[in-house]
């Protein structure tokens, strides 16, 4: 796909991405930080980064997705970016429970919530239903390759 195949607003966002709006929310004993693009009332789309990254990794994708009429929110997971308070949790289900708490505190829990997770964030996103959060859709980008039995044990 070349840039001319994209809607004009999306192509423009990819050429000149916006910095995003930094906001915080307190949930699960964690002072969360996140970046957001788009109108606050628009359809929410949560972006979850990988283990060695932060919300800033979505610097081009967030603005492009918000240009499609969504409220793209990239969260800094605990111990990453501007979110501190990492609690030593390494199980996907524990991370998912914390992220679900953030989603609720940030006012993103809606029937039309969509989630995109990358790598570690993909495995966390996959565990969200087990944490009681059922997004309308979940997209997993480059999740770690683990046998199903091991993934099931981690969730």
URPETA-V734355 format. One record per residue. N is the residue number from 1. RES is the residue in three letters. SS is DSSP state (hx for helix, st for strand, lp for the rest). PHI is phi in degrees with one decimal (none if undefined). D_FIRST is the distance of its C-alpha to the first C-alpha in Angstrom with 2 decimals. Layout:
N/RES/SS/PHI/D_FIRST ; N/RES/SS/PHI/D_FIRST
//
This chain:
1/UNK/lp/none/0.00 ; 2/UNK/lp/-103.4/3.76 ; 3/UNK/hx/-55.8/6.66 ; 4/UNK/hx/-69.9/8.13 ; 5/UNK/hx/-80.8/6.26 ; 6/UNK/lp/-90.6/8.06 ; 7/UNK/lp/-57.4/11.82 ; 8/UNK/hx/-54.8/13.82 ; 9/UNK/hx/-65.1/15.74 ; 10/UNK/hx/-69.2/12.96 ; 11/UNK/hx/-60.1/11.48 ; 12/UNK/hx/-64.1/15.19 ; 13/UNK/hx/-65.5/15.96 ; 14/UNK/hx/-69.9/13.47 ; 15/UNK/hx/-71.4/15.03 ; 16/UNK/lp/-136.8/18.52 ; 17/UNK/lp/-64.7/19.00 ; 18/UNK/lp/-84.8/22.40 ; 19/UNK/lp/-66.2/24.97 ; 20/UNK/lp/90.6/25.65 ; 21/UNK/st/-99.9/29.07 ; 22/UNK/st/-84.8/31.20 ; 23/UNK/st/-143.8/33.49 ; 24/UNK/st/-129.9/35.77 ; 25/UNK/st/-152.6/37.32 ; 26/UNK/st/-99.3/40.25 ; 27/UNK/st/-159.0/39.98 ; 28/UNK/lp/56.0/41.52 ; 29/UNK/lp/74.1/43.54 ; 30/UNK/st/-119.5/40.46 ; 31/UNK/st/-84.9/39.64 ; 32/UNK/st/-75.6/35.84 ; 33/UNK/st/-127.6/33.50 ; 34/UNK/st/-150.7/30.00 ; 35/UNK/st/-110.9/27.40 ; 36/UNK/st/-136.9/26.17 ; 37/UNK/st/-133.2/23.82 ; 38/UNK/lp/98.7/24.15 ; 39/UNK/lp/-71.5/27.22 ; 40/UNK/lp/-55.6/29.80 ; 41/UNK/lp/-87.3/30.25 ; 42/UNK/lp/-72.1/26.61 ; 43/UNK/st/-53.8/25.33 ; 44/UNK/st/-78.6/25.60 ; 45/UNK/st/-133.9/22.95 ; 46/UNK/st/-90.6/24.53 ; 47/UNK/st/-111.4/22.73 ; 48/UNK/st/-116.8/24.85 ; 49/UNK/lp/-80.1/24.50 ; 50/UNK/lp/-81.3/25.63 ; 51/UNK/lp/-65.8/29.18 ; 52/UNK/lp/-104.2/28.97 ; 53/UNK/lp/-128.7/26.94 ; 54/UNK/lp/-157.4/27.40 ; 55/UNK/hx/-57.7/25.85 ; 56/UNK/hx/-62.4/24.70 ; 57/UNK/hx/-64.4/22.00 ; 58/UNK/hx/-93.8/19.98 ; 59/UNK/lp/-56.7/20.30 ; 60/UNK/lp/-100.6/16.67 ; 61/UNK/hx/-72.5/15.70 ; 62/UNK/hx/-55.6/18.94 ; 63/UNK/hx/-62.2/18.54 ; 64/UNK/hx/-65.7/14.98 ; 65/UNK/hx/-69.4/16.34 ; 66/UNK/hx/-67.2/19.48 ; 67/UNK/lp/-67.8/17.70 ; 68/UNK/lp/-94.5/17.10 ; 69/UNK/lp/95.2/20.90 ; 70/UNK/st/-104.6/21.68 ; 71/UNK/st/-100.9/24.20 ; 72/UNK/st/-84.3/22.43 ; 73/UNK/st/-124.0/25.24 ; 74/UNK/st/-104.5/24.95 ; 75/UNK/st/-92.2/28.33 ; 76/UNK/st/-86.5/30.14 ; 77/UNK/lp/-66.4/31.70 ; 78/UNK/lp/-52.5/35.43 ; 79/UNK/lp/82.3/36.19 ; 80/UNK/st/-128.8/32.80 ; 81/UNK/lp/54.6/31.88 ; 82/UNK/lp/-101.2/34.46 ; 83/UNK/st/-99.9/35.58 ; 84/UNK/lp/-92.7/38.70 ; 85/UNK/lp/61.7/41.01 ; 86/UNK/lp/-62.9/39.47 ; 87/UNK/lp/-107.3/41.93 ; 88/UNK/lp/76.4/41.35 ; 89/UNK/lp/-77.7/39.49 ; 90/UNK/lp/-123.1/37.43 ; 91/UNK/lp/-84.9/37.09 ; 92/UNK/hx/-60.0/33.94 ; 93/UNK/hx/-64.9/36.12 ; 94/UNK/hx/-68.7/37.94 ; 95/UNK/hx/-61.5/34.79 ; 96/UNK/hx/-63.0/33.49 ; 97/UNK/hx/-62.7/36.85 ; 98/UNK/hx/-65.9/36.62 ; 99/UNK/hx/-64.5/33.08 ; 100/UNK/hx/-60.0/34.28 ; 101/UNK/hx/-63.7/37.16 ; 102/UNK/hx/-60.2/34.86 ; 103/UNK/hx/-55.6/32.77 ; 104/UNK/hx/-66.6/36.06 ; 105/UNK/hx/-65.5/37.49 ; 106/UNK/lp/-84.9/34.43 ; 107/UNK/lp/74.0/34.57 ; 108/UNK/lp/-96.4/31.22 ; 109/UNK/lp/-75.0/32.78 ; 110/UNK/lp/-138.8/31.76 ; 111/UNK/lp/-62.0/30.96 ; 112/UNK/lp/-99.6/27.36 ; 113/UNK/lp/-61.6/26.73 ; 114/UNK/st/-117.6/23.53 ; 115/UNK/st/-132.6/23.35 ; 116/UNK/st/-124.0/20.77 ; 117/UNK/st/-124.3/22.47 ; 118/UNK/st/-114.6/21.57 ; 119/UNK/lp/55.7/23.94 ; 120/UNK/hx/-57.1/27.47 ; 121/UNK/hx/-64.2/26.12 ; 122/UNK/hx/-67.3/24.51 ; 123/UNK/hx/-67.4/27.95 ; 124/UNK/hx/-64.1/29.56 ; 125/UNK/hx/-60.6/27.24 ; 126/UNK/hx/-63.0/28.09 ; 127/UNK/lp/-89.4/31.75 ; 128/UNK/lp/-57.6/31.64 ; 129/UNK/hx/-58.6/33.00 ; 130/UNK/hx/-67.5/35.89 ; 131/UNK/hx/-91.1/36.55 ; 132/UNK/lp/90.1/36.90 ; 133/UNK/lp/-113.4/33.60 ; 134/UNK/lp/-117.6/31.54 ; 135/UNK/lp/-64.3/28.17 ; 136/UNK/lp/-61.7/26.47 ; 137/UNK/st/-153.1/23.61 ; 138/UNK/st/-131.9/23.09 ; 139/UNK/st/-112.2/19.92 ; 140/UNK/st/-108.6/20.86 ; 141/UNK/st/-106.6/18.69 ; 142/UNK/lp/51.9/20.36 ; 143/UNK/lp/-67.9/23.80 ; 144/UNK/lp/-56.0/26.64 ; 145/UNK/lp/-84.2/27.46 ; 146/UNK/lp/-127.2/30.88 ; 147/UNK/lp/-60.8/32.94 ; 148/UNK/hx/-52.9/33.19 ; 149/UNK/hx/-59.3/36.90 ; 150/UNK/hx/-69.8/36.37 ; 151/UNK/hx/-60.9/33.66 ; 152/UNK/hx/-61.9/36.03 ; 153/UNK/hx/-69.1/38.83 ; 154/UNK/hx/-80.1/36.81 ; 155/UNK/lp/-76.9/35.86
//
